[in-house]
Amino acid sequence: MRASAALGALLLAGLIAGGAQAAPPSRAAAIKDPDTKAWWRIAEVLSSDAMQGRDVGSAGHHRAALVVAARFKAAGLTPAGDNGTWFQTFPVHESRVEKAGTSFRITRPDAAPLNLAFLHQISVRATDALPATLDAPLAFRGYCGPKDVADAQGKVLVCFNTRRSGLPSAGQRIEAAQAAGAAGLLQVDDPYFTLEPSRWPDAYARSVTIAGSPAPAAAAMPVMRLSVESFKAILAGSGHDADAVLKAGGAKQALPAFDIPGRLRARFHLTRRDFTAENVLGVLPGRDPALKDQYLALSAHLDGYGFGEPVKGDNLYNGTLDDAAYVGTLIRFADKHKDRPLRRSVVFAAFTGEEKGLLGAHWFVGHPTVPKASIVADINLDQLRPLFPLYSLTELAVDDTSLGKAARAVAAAMAIRIQSDPEPERGLLRRADHWPFMQAGIPATGFIFGYVPGTEAERRYREWYRVRYHRPQDDVTQPMDFAAAGKFNRFFYKLAETVAD
């Protein structure tokens, strides 16, 4: 979304002052429910162009962090960051493969060379150990399990990039390729994995890690992703039917192994930098002398993608629903309890670096600013898409802790059905900020809007992932069901109060 800089500045100034002075966005003016109206105004500000997509460590992210800290302060929270501040900072390291100076070309003995467009047809994992060049023959080896790649020495392995259960994972493919001495790994999109389709272009080729983290597996081996159309172009004239291979892979059938005539010649322009990331943390002290030393964590991620490859002429990835709006939900919950403390204390956490690997949540859990043993649970807000009426919610890890029982009781009173994850192959449990808490043995959960398969609700849900997820089109102009958004927020408020009390 491209709003004017003046509007962004006006919205920012208004929200820092407490929200009342912010010029109400046109959509907010049409929302009847006061709480939902206030929530959406926060979402508008945090995902405005003035915040530049809130990329981790960026000036736009810092502006958004100042807004959140100001709202936490206005709600009566106490700072819970480093040294009595609102911010918990930590060092991060970035590796980036730059477009300028990076190229991919397939040379073939009986056909013209094929140039592949970086970030639009092919991408590569950024690591500090990425070589400057790659020049090796191509070999298709199906799912690239260990037995499939025994003869891979010095070759670029081309593999079907399946995410289906019972077949090699991406990590297992990388491990197998490295063990076999492959020169590189080129993973072809699965066009039949419609639960969450592959998207092009990639916003960029970057990795951001907590400084000092171990290098990823096979860091010196180029690990690449290839579009379906490019795979078909590479196989054209080879005597192998790309459509048949893709269809078999999508059905988990046996795949052939064959060498592909030609070589992949690539150049990589790698840059590195070190900078600082920041979580925003506040605490609502509890009122019960027996429970106030226990903490319920409520979390959402503040960071987004920032600037990236343009999609339909827009290169700013605003991240309205992912996840500015749900930082807004934390703020609204804090507002509601300014003069109404709960029995347990509540940590409000606007984490950063979620989009780069849950960095802020990992750092907080590893370096908690309240006693880790006193954190009783985390309820995380992410992956929420209020696009249709709210009748059901998927709860992650619903049956693993008493959080599921509490959620079912709250939901039942609101005519909401709680279900377990119907799409575990997507791995959503491990893709959001509740996961580091769970790894530390702290009960945690998150929610996703549910739908009945084959309905208009499912169509809207799939459409969002196809055209808005991690795209500039996740902005304040997108289709919304504000009644459903308000209903979810009320569900969250009641659940958090129930757990905290």
C-alpha positions in Angstrom: 0.0 0.0 0.0 1.3 3.5 -0.9 -0.1 6.1 1.5 1.4 9.6 1.6 4.3 10.3 4.0 2.3 13.1 5.5 -0.6 10.8 6.4 1.9 8.3 7.9 3.4 11.0 10.1 0.0 12.2 11.2 -1.1 8.7 12.1 2.2 8.1 14.0 1.9 11.4 16.0 -1.7 10.7 16.9 -1.1 7.2 18.1 1.9 8.2 20.2 -0.3 10.8 21.9 -2.7 8.0 22.8 -4.8 7.4 19.7 -7.5 10.0 20.1 -5.8 12.5 17.8 -5.1 10.1 14.9 -7.2 10.9 11.9 -9.5 8.0 11.7 -8.9 5.8 8.6 -11.9 5.7 6.3 -12.5 2.0 7.0 -12.3 2.5 10.8 -15.0 5.2 10.5 -17.4 2.6 9.2 -16.8 0.1 12.0 -19.6 0.2 14.5 -18.1 -1.7 17.5 -15.9 0.8 19.4 -13.3 -1.7 20.5 -12.9 -3.1 16.9 -12.7 0.5 15.6 -9.9 1.3 18.1 -8.1 -2.0 17.2 -8.2 -1.3 13.5 -6.9 2.2 14.0 -3.8 0.7 15.7 -3.5 -1.8 12.8 -3.6 1.1 10.3 -0.9 3.0 12.1 1.5 0.1 12.7 1.2 -1.1 9.1 1.2 2.3 7.5 3.8 3.2 4.9 5.5 5.3 7.6 6.6 2.1 9.3 8.2 0.8 6.0 7.0 -2.8 6.6 8.8 -3.0 10.1 11.7 -5.2 8.9 13.8 -6.4 11.8 16.4 -3.8 12.8 15.1 -1.2 10.5 14.2 2.5 11.2 10.6 1.7 10.4 10.6 -1.1 12.9 12.0 1.2 15.5 9.3 3.8 14.8 6.7 1.1 15.3 8.4 -0.1 18.5 8.2 3.4 19.9 4.5 3.5 19.1 4.0 0.2 20.9 6.0 1.3 23.9 4.1 4.6 24.1 0.8 2.7 24.1 2.0 0.2 26.7 3.0 3.1 28.9 -0.4 4.8 28.4 -2.1 1.6 29.4 -0.3 1.6 32.7 2.1 -1.2 32.1 5.6 -1.2 33.6 8.6 -1.6 31.4 10.0 -5.1 31.2 12.9 -4.7 28.9 16.6 -4.2 29.6 17.6 -2.0 32.5 14.1 -0.7 33.2 13.3 0.2 29.6 10.6 -1.0 27.3 13.1 -2.6 24.9 15.0 -5.9 25.1 17.8 -5.7 22.5 20.0 -8.4 21.1 22.6 -8.7 18.3 21.8 -10.3 14.9 23.8 -11.1 11.8 22.5 -11.0 8.3 23.7 -12.7 5.1 22.1 -11.5 1.9 22.4 -12.5 -1.7 22.1 -9.3 -3.7 20.3 -9.1 -7.1 23.1 -7.1 -8.6 25.9 -9.5 -9.4 23.9 -12.7 -9.0 22.9 -14.8 -12.0 21.7 -18.3 -12.9 22.2 -19.9 -16.3 21.4 -23.4 -17.6 23.7 -24.4 -20.5 22.6 -27.2 -22.6 24.4 -29.2 -25.3 21.6 -29.1 -27.9 19.7 -25.9 -27.0 20.2 -22.3 -26.3 21.3 -21.3 -22.8 18.4 -20.6 -20.4 18.7 -17.7 -18.0 16.7 -17.9 -14.8 15.4 -14.7 -13.2 16.7 -14.5 -9.6 13.9 -14.2 -7.0 11.2 -14.7 -9.7 12.1 -18.2 -11.0 15.0 -19.3 -8.8 16.2 -18.4 -5.3 19.0 -19.4 -3.0 19.6 -19.8 0.7 21.9 -17.0 2.0 24.7 -18.2 4.2 28.1 -16.7 5.1 29.8 -19.7 3.5 28.0 -19.5 0.1 30.6 -19.9 -2.7 31.0 -17.1 -5.2 30.3 -19.4 -8.2 28.7 -22.7 -9.0 29.3 -24.8 -12.2 28.1 -28.4 -12.1 25.9 -30.8 -14.1 22.3 -31.4 -13.2 20.8 -34.7 -12.0 17.1 -35.3 -11.0 16.9 -37.7 -8.1 13.2 -37.7 -7.1 12.6 -37.0 -3.4 16.4 -37.0 -2.7 16.4 -39.4 0.2 19.8 -40.9 1.1 19.3 -43.9 -1.2 18.4 -41.7 -4.1 21.6 -39.6 -4.2 24.4 -42.2 -3.9 25.9 -41.0 -7.2 25.6 -37.3 -6.6 29.3 -36.4 -6.2 29.9 -33.1 -7.9 26.4 -32.7 -9.2 23.6 -30.2 -8.6 20.8 -32.4 -7.3 17.3 -31.5 -8.6 14.7 -32.7 -6.1 10.9 -32.6 -5.7 10.3 -30.2 -2.9 7.7 -32.2 -1.1 6.3 -31.1 2.3 4.2 -34.3 2.6 4.4 -36.6 5.5 6.4 -39.8 5.1 8.8 -38.4 2.5 12.2 -36.7 3.0 11.9 -33.2 4.6 13.9 -30.2 3.3 16.4 -30.8 6.2 16.8 -34.4 5.3 17.3 -33.6 1.6 20.1 -31.1 2.5 21.7 -33.7 4.8 21.6 -36.4 2.2 23.0 -34.1 -0.6 25.9 -33.0 1.6 26.7 -36.6 2.6 26.7 -37.6 -1.0 29.1 -34.7 -2.0 26.6 -32.8 -4.1 27.7 -29.5 -5.5 24.3 -28.0 -4.9 20.6 -28.7 -4.2 17.9 -27.4 -6.4 14.4 -28.0 -5.1 11.4 -27.9 -7.4 8.1 -26.5 -6.1 5.2 -29.0 -5.5 2.3 -27.5 -7.6 -0.1 -29.9 -6.0 0.5 -28.9 -2.4 -2.6 -26.6 -2.4 -2.8 -26.3 1.4 -0.2 -23.5 1.1 0.9 -23.0 -2.5 4.4 -21.8 -3.4 4.6 -18.1 -4.3 6.8 -16.1 -6.5 8.6 -13.7 -6.4 10.6 -14.2 -3.2 10.8 -10.9 -1.4 14.6 -11.3 -1.1 17.3 -13.9 -0.4 18.3 -13.1 3.2 19.0 -15.0 6.4 19.0 -13.2 9.7 20.1 -15.0 12.8 21.0 -14.3 16.4 24.6 -13.3 16.4 26.8 -16.3 17.3 24.3 -18.9 16.2 25.7 -22.1 14.6 25.9 -22.1 10.8 23.1 -24.0 9.1 23.6 -27.5 7.9 25.7 -27.7 4.7 26.3 -23.9 4.8 28.8 -24.0 1.9 26.4 -25.9 -0.4 24.1 -23.7 -2.5 20.5 -24.7 -1.6 18.1 -23.3 -4.1 14.4 -23.3 -5.0 13.0 -23.5 -8.5 9.6 -22.6 -10.0 7.5 -25.2 -11.7 7.6 -23.3 -15.0 11.4 -23.2 -14.9 11.6 -26.9 -14.2 9.5 -27.5 -17.3 11.8 -25.3 -19.3 14.9 -27.1 -18.2 13.4 -30.5 -19.0 12.1 -29.4 -22.4 13.8 -31.6 -25.1 15.4 -33.9 -22.6 13.1 -36.8 -23.2 11.5 -36.6 -19.8 7.9 -35.4 -19.1 8.0 -32.7 -16.5 4.2 -32.7 -16.0 4.3 -36.4 -15.4 7.1 -36.1 -12.8 5.3 -33.3 -11.0 2.0 -35.2 -10.9 3.6 -38.3 -9.5 5.4 -36.3 -6.9 2.2 -34.6 -5.9 0.6 -38.0 -5.4 3.6 -39.3 -3.4 4.3 -41.9 -6.1 7.7 -43.3 -7.0 9.8 -40.8 -9.0 12.4 -41.6 -11.7 16.1 -40.8 -11.4 17.8 -39.3 -14.5 20.6 -36.9 -15.5 19.5 -33.7 -17.1 21.4 -32.6 -20.1 23.2 -29.4 -19.2 24.9 -27.5 -16.3 23.9 -24.9 -13.9 26.3 -22.0 -13.9 25.6 -19.5 -11.1 27.3 -16.4 -9.5 26.4 -15.2 -6.1 27.0 -11.7 -4.7 26.9 -12.1 -1.0 26.9 -9.3 1.6 26.9 -9.4 5.3 26.1 -7.0 8.1 25.6 -7.0 11.9 22.9 -4.9 13.7 20.6 -4.9 16.7 17.0 -6.1 17.0 14.5 -5.2 19.7 11.5 -6.7 21.5 9.0 -4.5 23.2 8.1 -5.8 26.7 5.7 -4.6 29.4 4.2 -6.1 32.5 0.8 -5.7 34.1 1.5 -6.6 37.7 -0.9 -9.0 39.3 -3.3 -8.2 42.1 -3.3 -11.5 44.0 -0.5 -11.8 46.6 -0.4 -15.6 46.1 -0.3 -15.4 42.3 1.3 -12.1 41.3 4.8 -13.7 41.0 3.5 -15.9 38.3 3.3 -14.6 34.7 1.1 -15.2 31.7 2.8 -14.2 28.5 0.7 -12.7 25.7 2.7 -12.3 22.5 2.5 -11.1 18.9 5.3 -10.2 16.5 5.9 -6.6 15.5 8.3 -7.3 12.6 7.3 -7.7 8.9 9.2 -8.1 5.7 9.9 -4.5 4.9 10.9 -3.7 1.3 11.2 -6.5 -1.2 10.6 -7.5 -4.8 7.7 -5.6 -6.3 4.4 -7.4 -6.7 1.9 -5.6 -9.1 4.1 -2.5 -8.8 4.3 -2.4 -5.0 7.5 -3.2 -3.2 6.4 -2.4 0.4 5.3 -5.4 2.4 3.1 -3.7 5.0 2.2 -6.8 7.0 -1.2 -5.6 8.3 -2.6 -9.0 9.3 0.8 -10.5 9.7 1.1 -9.3 12.3 0.5 -5.5 13.0 -3.2 -6.0 13.7 -2.5 -8.5 16.5 0.1 -6.3 18.2 -3.0 -4.0 18.3 -4.9 -6.7 20.1 -2.3 -6.8 22.8 -2.5 -3.0 23.1 -6.3 -3.1 23.4 -6.1 -5.8 26.1 -3.7 -3.7 28.0 -6.0 -0.7 27.6 -8.9 -2.6 29.1 -6.9 -3.6 32.2 -5.3 -0.2 33.0 -7.3 0.0 36.2 -8.3 -3.7 36.4 -5.2 -5.9 37.2 -5.6 -9.6 37.0 -4.7 -12.1 39.6 -1.5 -13.2 37.9 0.9 -10.8 36.3 0.9 -10.5 32.5 3.9 -10.0 30.3 3.0 -8.2 27.0 5.6 -9.1 24.4 5.8 -7.6 20.9 8.5 -9.8 19.5 10.8 -9.0 16.6 12.4 -11.3 14.0 9.5 -13.8 13.9 9.7 -13.7 10.1 13.4 -14.6 10.2 13.0 -17.6 12.5 11.2 -16.6 15.7 14.3 -14.7 16.8 12.8 -12.4 19.4 10.8 -15.2 21.1 13.9 -17.4 21.2 15.9 -14.6 22.7 13.3 -13.8 25.3 12.9 -17.4 26.3 16.6 -17.8 26.5 17.1 -14.5 28.3 13.8 -13.8 30.1 13.3 -10.5 31.9 11.0 -12.2 34.4 11.9 -15.5 36.1 11.4 -18.2 33.5 10.2 -20.7 36.0 7.4 -18.2 36.9 6.0 -18.1 33.3 3.0 -20.3 33.4 1.9 -20.1 29.8 2.1 -18.1 26.5 -0.9 -17.3 24.3 0.4 -16.1 21.0 -1.4 -14.1 18.3 -0.4 -14.8 14.7 -1.7 -16.7 11.7 -5.1 -15.1 12.2 -7.1 -14.1 9.1 -10.5 -12.6 9.9 -11.8 -12.9 6.4 -15.1 -14.6 7.1 -17.6 -15.2 10.0 -16.0 -16.8 13.0 -17.7 -20.1 13.9 -14.6 -22.2 14.5 -11.0 -21.9 15.5 -8.1 -24.2 15.1 -6.1 -24.3 18.3 -2.5 -25.5 18.0 -1.5 -28.1 20.6 -5.0 -28.0 21.8 -4.9 -31.2 23.8 -1.3 -30.9 25.1 -2.1 -28.6 28.1 -5.0 -27.2 30.1 -5.0 -24.2 27.8 -7.1 -26.3 25.4 -9.7 -26.9 28.1 -9.8 -23.2 29.0 -10.2 -22.2 25.3 -13.0 -24.7 24.7 -14.9 -23.3 27.7 -14.5 -19.7 26.6 -15.3 -20.6 22.9 -18.4 -22.6 23.8 -20.0 -19.6 25.5 -19.4 -17.6 22.2 -20.7 -20.3 19.8 -17.2 -21.0 18.6 -16.0 -24.5 18.0 -12.4 -25.4 18.8 -10.7 -28.0 16.7 -7.2 -29.5 16.4 -5.0 -28.7 13.4 -6.6 -30.3 10.3 -3.4 -29.5 8.2 -0.4 -30.7 10.2 1.7 -31.0 7.1 2.0 -27.2 7.0 3.9 -27.3 10.2 2.2 -24.3 11.7 2.9 -25.4 15.3 6.6 -24.6 14.7 6.2 -21.5 12.7 5.1 -18.9 15.2 6.3 -17.4 18.5 4.6 -19.8 20.8 7.0 -22.5 19.7 10.1 -21.4 21.7 8.0 -21.4 24.8 6.9 -24.9 24.1 10.5 -26.0 23.5 11.3 -24.7 27.0 8.5 -26.7 28.5 6.1 -23.8 29.0 2.5 -24.4 27.9 1.7 -22.3 24.9 -0.8 -22.1 22.1 -2.0 -20.1 19.1 -5.1 -19.9 17.0 -6.2 -20.0 13.3 -9.6 -19.2 11.8 -11.4 -22.4 10.9 -13.7 -23.1 8.1 -15.9 -25.9 6.6 -14.1 -27.5 3.6 -15.6 -26.5 0.3 -17.2 -23.3 1.5 -16.8 -19.7 0.6 -14.8 -19.3 3.9 -12.2 -21.9 2.6 -12.0 -20.1 -0.7 -11.2 -16.8 1.0 -8.7 -18.5 3.3 -6.8 -20.1 0.4 -7.0 -17.0 -1.7 -5.3 -15.0 1.1 -2.3 -17.4 1.3 -2.1 -17.4 -2.5 -2.0 -13.7 -3.1 -1.4 -11.8 0.3 0.7 -14.0 2.5 4.1 -12.3 2.8 3.1 -10.0 0.0 2.6 -6.2 -0.3 -1.1 -7.0 -0.7 -1.3 -7.7 3.0 -2.2 -4.1 3.7 -5.1 -2.1 5.1 -7.1 -2.2 1.8 -7.6 -6.0 1.8 -10.9 -7.7 2.3 -11.9 -8.0 6.0 -14.7 -9.3 8.1 -14.6 -6.8 10.9 -17.4 -8.5 12.9 -15.3 -11.7 12.9 -12.2 -9.7 13.9 -14.0 -8.2 16.8 -15.4 -11.5 17.9 -12.0 -13.1 17.9 -10.6 -10.2 20.0 -13.3 -10.7 22.5 -12.5 -14.4 22.6 -8.9 -13.6 23.2 -9.6 -11.1 26.0 -11.8 -13.6 27.8 -9.3 -16.4 27.4 -6.4 -14.3 28.7 -8.5 -13.2 31.7 -9.5 -16.8 32.4 -5.9 -18.0 32.4 -4.5 -15.0 34.3 -7.2 -15.5 36.9 
